Amino acid sequence: TVVNGSRSWLMVGGLSVQPSEFAKLAVVIGMALLVAERAESGWRVAERGGYPADASRVRALLLGLAQARTIEEKTTLPANYPSLGVEDLATPGATGTGVELEGPAKPVSLIVGKSPSARSSYIRRKDEAASWQIGTALTVERDPAKWLATEMLEIGADRIQSAEFTTDGKHRWTAAKASRPAKRMRRNVSRN
């Protein structure tokens, strides 16, 4: 579907937003919150001192939302939400995951529930009673550590003398190799 000249619009249950407009993505896992914010250098995880987010995971979620198309409305009855995984996240035993997107005029808050097939998921906007089956299987990682970029620089150990680390912009420490003793050359001297 083309909306205002763009093909990448989220259209679920009357919702129409372009995911590339978002500047902040929050994932609500139980009572925990993980916030990724768009920066010049890519997505950063706010709770980890601006550590780089796993760009492929953020991209996969945003693309999944962009490609989501409504298959059908499911239920508006809160008693039936648990069977779809779209119950209120504060409910004990809730299985859904919250996804909050900020950037456009109106922030988007979704509860992503179960995936009944490899090609669909159940979702519900937090402020609405209606739940929906969408034509995209959304995978929202529930382990906060997996939202962090894990790539490391590939530099040979022989080329590194020291490394400096900063956490939260306050605590700073350095790991350094002990200096190697100079190799002594031994000459074979013959006595006459």
N, C-alpha and C positions, 0 to 999 in steps of 0.2 A: 504494500500500500504506500502511495506517495502522499505525504502530508506537508503542505507548505514547501514543496520542492525537495523534501528529504525523504529517503527511504528507511532510515534508521529510527523509527519511532516506536515506543512502547504503547501498545493499544490493548489494554486489558480492562474489561468492564467499564468502558467510558473514559478510561485514563489514556491520555495521549501526551507522551513526553519523549524527547530525544535524549537517549542516554549519554551522548557526547557532551551534553550541557552540564552534567553533574560534576561538582567540585568535591563532593564528600560522599563516601559510602560507609555506612555503619552496619555492622552485622551484630545482631542481638542473639546471643547464645545463652539460653536460660536467663540468668540475671546479669550476665557479663556483657560488656559492650566492647567491640573492636572497631575503631574508626580509621579508615584510610582516607587521606586527603590528597587531592591532585596538586602537585607542585611542578615547577619548571622541569625538574629532573625526573619526574614520574610520580607514581603513587607512593605515599609515605604512611606508615602506621603511627598515629599520634601517641598511643599508649606505650610505644616502645621508643620514645625520644626521637621520632621522625625516621626510624629505621625504614629502609626501602621495603615496600610491599611486594609480594609475588605478583608481578605484572600480568603473568599469564592467567593466574586465578582471578584477578580483578577483571581482566578483559573477558574471560569466559563467562563470568556472571553478567557483566554488562551486555555482552553480545547475546547471551541467552534471553535476557529481558528484552533486548531490541527485537529479537526474532519471535518473541512470544505472540501468539495469536489466540484469541478466545475460542475454545471449542464449544463450551456450554456453561451456563450457570448451574451450580450444584445445589447448595442448601443455604438458607438464611437462618436456620435454627441452630443456636449455640449448642444444644444437646448433641447435634450431629457433627460438630466441628472436629472432635477427637478422631473420628473415623477417617477424616481427610488430613489430619495433622495441622489444622489451621486454627486451633483453639488459642485463646488468649495466652500469651507467653508467660504470664505470671501464674497461670494455673499449674498446680503441682503435677508433675509428670508430663508437661507439655512437650510435644515432639517436634513442633515446627521451629523454624529459625526466622528471626526478624531481619528484614533488609530495609534500611532507610537510606534514601537518596536525597541529597540536597544540592541545589544549584539553580534549578528552574524557579519560576515564580512561586510554585506551590511544592513543598517537599513531598516526597512519595514514601509512604510507610506500608510495607507489605509483610505478610506472614507467609513464608514458603513452607508448604506442607509436604505430604508424601508424593511420590511419583508412581502412579498406578501402572505405567508402562515405560518403556525406554524412550518414548516420544512425548510424554506429557507430565504435567505436575499440577498439583492443586495449590492455589494461592487465595489469599483474602487481603484486601486492603484493611488496615487496622481500624479505620474510622467507618467501615461499612459492614453491614450484616451479610451481604452476599459473598459467597465463595465461588471460585471459578476453576474450571479445568482449562489449562492452557496447552497449546500444541508445542511445548518445549519442555524437555526434562531438565529442570534447574538443579544444579548441584551446589549447595552452599556448605562449604567446609565448616564443621563445628569445632575443630581444633584450632584455637587462636594461633598457635605456633606455625601452623601450615599456611597462614596468610603472610608470613615473612619471607622475603627473598632469601634463598639459601646459596646462591651462587657465590663462589669465592674466587678471588683472583688466582690465576694459575701462574705462580712465580716459584721458581725452584728454590728450595730451602737454602741452597748455597749462595743465593743472591740476597737473602734477607739478613740484616744485622740486628734490627730491632723493629718493634711494632708498638704504636701508641694507641690506647683505647680510651674513649670517653663515653660515659653512661649518663644519660639525663642531662648532658651538657655541664655537669658539675664534677662528678667523680672521674678522675683521670689516673691512668696507670700505664706503665711501660713494661714490655717484656723484651729483654735483650739477651743476645748470646754472650756468653763469657768470651772474653778475647782469647784467641788461641795463642798458645806459646809459640814463639818463633821456632821454626824448625832449625835444628842445629845440623850443620853439615859435618859429617865425620869423614875425615880423610884417612886413607890408609897410608901411613908413613912407614917406609921401610928403614930399618936401622942398618947401618953398615958397620 
